[in-house]
Amino acid sequence: MTLDETLDISIQRLSYSTSSIGSVQKPSLFHGKLPNTARRQFILGLALLMVVVFLWTSSNFALFQEGYDKPFLVTYMNTSAFSLYLLLFFWRKKGLSAGSVGFNTESMFTILALNLIANYTPTQIPLSDNDSLPLTIQETAKLALLFCFIWFIANWTVNASLNYTSIASATILSSMSGFFTLGIGHIFLVEVLSLGKVAAVLMSFLGVMMVSISDSSSPGTQKPQPVIDGPPEHTLRPLLGDTLALLSAVFYAFYVILLKVRIRTESRIDMQLFFGFVGLFNILLCWPIGMVLHFTGVEHFELPTTAWVVMAILTNMLVTLSSDYIYVLAMLKTTPLVVTIGLSLTIPLAVIGDFFFGKSTNGQVLIGAALVLVSFIVVGIDNMYAVTGVNDEA
């Protein structure tokens, strides 16, 4: 795979993304907690976010290169893989060791991520008076049921949008999740508007747009447009594709805000139990959607026909299994806006890869990648002050 393709796939993965807290009166995620503790959790969240970025960038996403354009089936299988967390949860409850994970992957980041997941222990930061009690198993299941549908729609719509519109259009529109995250978060009093945050969102969006447009117009990077199943007159519908990408941005913002509002801090929930329920509900409740899509001709059910596609599907499931789990942990330790902007770091990371491998990159891509990087730094600093209360005496 060439480095041009690496950058192109990074843009695709950004559009598959697969990002509050406190109140207006006191915008702090860690009410009543020591500033040093809050800082450590915030920094750990940033580190986990970097793991996710590396996971997504290092994945080759061979599914899309092989032309296996089944957005519902891929999304359904990826989400179903979360049910494996129920096994890890019960093993941990029974005191059994789950330190050895029997998966094989070429990505060292995935190995590190799975080891982290297998040995997961919820943080034991004492809850303050402003926080509710830890969620019970029943409450966790109810939240997982709601999250399952919102998460599924956010991921399936952006995957499906690529069958109707260009990669550049889908990426640009789905990157508007930063605007929706900031806006919806402000409505629910989990994000405080500031000049720095607004500027960061605008810079990130502009950077993604510059890189996407440049990549789509560069010689040698054009790829055949995926074709949706069904009659020829339905194979290219840009308005529908753009609408699906925009819906993905909206639902993405809704689900990160939902989790932050309902969970607030990691100490309130067992993430393995939560994701295990998400996978179980997906298996039990989402398959009728696939039947509707099949009989209406939108997406015909078709099993993989080659061993390479099977391996690509399994790899994609493995990456999703680890990265999406760690991503939510990162969000709970930081803010929805931080992780939303942070996902765009897949673009400058791909540009850095180009540099180390001696691949030239045009100025527009470099400027766009720089804007993405600067936007992440700006929103990180802004949220560090708001979340950890560094202006207070430590």
Buried (B, 14 or more C-beta within 10 A) or exposed (E): EEBBBBBBBBBBBBBBBBBBBBEEEEBBBBBEBEBEBBBBBBBBBBEBBBBBBBBBBBBBBBBBBBEBBBBBBBBBBBBBBBBBBBEBBBBBEEEEEBEEBEBEBEBEBBBBBBBBBBEBEBBEBEBEEBBEEBBEEEBBBBBBBBBBBBBBBBBBBBBBBBBBBBBBBBBBBBBBBBBBBBBBBBEBBBBBEBEBBBBBBBBBBBBBBBBBBBBBEBEEBEEEBBBBBBEEEBBBBEEBBBBBBBBBBBBBBBBBBBBBBBBBBBBBBBBBBBBBBBBBBBBEEBEEBBEEBBEEEBBBEEEBEEEBBEEBBBBBBBBBBBBBBBBBBBBBBBBBBBBBBBBBBBBBBBBBBBEEEEBEBEEBBBBBBBBBBBBBEBBBEBBBBBBBBBEEEE
